[in-house]
Amino acid sequence: MSRWFLIAGGVLVLIGLALKFAPWTVNWFGRLPGDLSFGSGNTRVFIPLTSMIVLSLALTVIVNLFRR
């Protein structure tokens, strides 16, 4: 189990570095149709509904591929 946590941590570090130094790789994420954004004055609320559904589907497919 600890081996999987180390692998998952390494993958998360690599993803974090990619997002930090190459932000153009995911410019579309969070700007999909269906992502809600409300604002007035100094307040802004952002609800990424469609982005989270896409992320959930992608992770489900990946996890199911590794389980088989």
C-alpha positions as CSV (number, residue, x, y, z in Angstrom):
1,M,0.0,0.0,0.0
2,S,2.8,2.4,0.8
3,R,4.3,1.8,-2.7
4,W,1.0,3.0,-4.3
5,F,1.0,6.1,-2.1
6,L,4.6,6.9,-3.1
7,I,3.7,6.5,-6.8
8,A,0.5,8.6,-6.4
9,G,2.5,11.3,-4.6
10,G,5.1,11.3,-7.4
11,V,2.5,11.6,-10.1
12,L,0.8,14.5,-8.2
13,V,4.2,16.3,-7.9
14,L,4.8,15.9,-11.6
15,I,1.3,17.2,-12.5
16,G,1.9,20.1,-10.1
17,L,5.2,21.0,-11.7
18,A,3.7,20.7,-15.2
19,L,0.9,23.1,-14.2
20,K,3.3,25.5,-12.6
21,F,5.8,25.8,-15.4
22,A,3.5,25.0,-18.4
23,P,0.2,26.7,-17.6
24,W,-0.9,26.7,-21.3
25,T,-1.4,22.9,-21.1
26,V,-4.8,23.2,-19.4
27,N,-6.2,26.6,-20.3
28,W,-9.5,25.0,-21.4
29,F,-10.1,23.5,-18.0
30,G,-12.5,25.6,-16.0
31,R,-13.7,27.4,-19.1
32,L,-16.0,24.7,-20.5
33,P,-19.7,25.4,-21.3
34,G,-21.6,24.6,-18.1
35,D,-19.0,26.1,-15.7
36,L,-20.9,28.8,-13.8
37,S,-19.4,32.1,-12.8
38,F,-21.2,34.8,-10.9
39,G,-19.8,38.1,-9.8
40,S,-20.8,41.5,-8.5
41,G,-18.5,44.1,-7.0
42,N,-15.6,42.5,-5.1
43,T,-17.3,39.1,-4.9
44,R,-16.9,36.3,-7.4
45,V,-18.2,32.8,-7.3
46,F,-17.1,30.1,-9.6
47,I,-18.7,26.6,-9.8
48,P,-16.9,24.3,-12.3
49,L,-19.7,21.8,-12.9
50,T,-18.8,20.6,-16.4
51,S,-15.0,20.5,-15.6
52,M,-15.6,18.3,-12.6
53,I,-17.8,15.9,-14.6
54,V,-15.1,15.6,-17.3
55,L,-12.5,15.0,-14.6
56,S,-14.6,12.4,-12.8
57,L,-15.2,10.5,-16.1
58,A,-11.5,10.6,-17.0
59,L,-10.4,9.3,-13.6
60,T,-13.1,6.6,-13.6
61,V,-11.8,5.3,-16.9
62,I,-8.2,5.4,-15.7
63,V,-9.0,3.6,-12.5
64,N,-11.0,0.9,-14.3
65,L,-8.2,0.3,-16.7
66,F,-5.7,-0.3,-13.9
67,R,-8.1,-2.5,-12.0
68,R,-8.5,-5.0,-14.8
